[in-house]
Amino acid sequence: MQNPFESGHIKNYVLLYVSVVVIMILFFFASTLFNDIEDVEKKEFNTQIKEKKVLEKTIEEKTEKKKFKLMERTY
């Protein structure tokens, strides 16, 4: 087996490595150039506490007519 340092083949290996690194850098720049970053709107939570009218809700539930009539005797 030949030593690549002595035979001059190391130049080919270095060129291959450098070309792979250059291609990776070019793909990185291409992905960042064409990637459109959209501005995200800041979401704000409603911090005001709404007072619920519990009494009206319970009155409405009681006044609603029921669809089904329960049997007087269970089987």
Buried (B, 14 or more C-beta within 10 A) or exposed (E): EEEEEEEEEEEEEEEEEEEEEEEEEEEEEEEEEEEEEEEEEEEEEEEEEEEEEEEEEEEEEEEEEEEEEEEEEEE
